[in-house]
């Protein structure tokens, strides 16, 4: 019962989804892994949803929601499946304990050395620093790493044009500035601000930001540090 419903998509999620789909359709023998990393609300799950939406009527879709010692063997026996591991780093530990960690146990599964398989592995991660080093910079295991950092000004403006009442379009620049002041710049935050603006038409964007749980009220400071390396001056902005 995997939900694939969604409205209009913004940003590059459609482009990313199509690239992964095309690669998996062309590759007939090897596994393909795609890692989607970044904070919540930036489009990782939506991208995976678009890929699943494409395949759910033609291929088995496996959702892995917990780790057991039997899992690596089970996955090795699968072929031509789409396998989802959402919030991968939370399910699969990376620890310094003795013995093989859950992440290490999947290394040979992902690269397909245990069996001849053709599976598409879709991994979402919020904290990339909790990943085993052997999963990063190893395209033989995980071919793609799509990093979701922040949304662009154009995406914010497009969403506002589509969803903000016209009488408040003059406030769109303020919405862009408000979102850019947040620690995480996500479409979820834009949607929340726009919804509030549509309901409380007389409230300014500044007033809305003050009361909404969207920003950390941080002060951003630009620093220029000057230091020397082997007697040569260098500047770090």
Secondary structure, DSSP 8 states (H G I E B T S, - for coil): ----------TTHHHHHHHHHHHHHH-SSS-EEEEEEESTTSSHHHHHHHHHHHHTTTS-EEE--S--TTHHHHHHT--S-EEEETTHHHHS----SSS--HHHHTHHHHHT-SS----EEEEEES-GGGS-GGGTT-TTT--EEEEE----HHHHHHHHHHHS-GGGGGGHHHHHHHHHTSSS--HHHHHHHHHHHHHSTTS-HHHHHHHSTT----------EEEEETTEEEEE-
